[in-house]
Amino acid sequence: MQTGYLYQFKVVLSRDPETRQTVAHVPALDIADYGIDSEEALSRLQDMLVFHLECLVSEGKAVPREEGQEEGLYLQVRLPVGAS
């Protein structure tokens, strides 16, 4: 059984016209990462998202939450109890 709060953030995928790499962007947090394809970009962004949220928590800052849910691609992160 997993405990902790589950955060979910919408992701926008695009292609960088210069490098032709896929860019994955979380607008709610204004963070992004890239990869040779969507799978790599999302994997790298997932790692960045975990790191970003852990930093916010360690600094005593509020973790943003997206309100509502529209159709689209989302990444999920579960932070331990007490981290949110």
C-alpha positions, 0 to 999 in steps of 0.5 A: 500500500502506497501512502502520501499525496498524489500530485498530478500535472498536465504535460504539453509535448512539442518538438524543438524546431532546431534540434528536432527533439521532443520537449515535455513541459509542465505549464503549472510549474514552468519546468520542461525537459527534452528527449529524442522521443516522447518516452525519453522526454517524459521519463526525464521530466518525471525525474525533474518533477520529483526533484522539483517537488522535493525541493519545494517541500524541503524549502518549506514552500507550498506544492502547487496543485492543479485544479480541475482536470481536462483531457490530455497527458498527465504525470503523477508523483506521490510524495511521502506523508508529511512531505506535502 
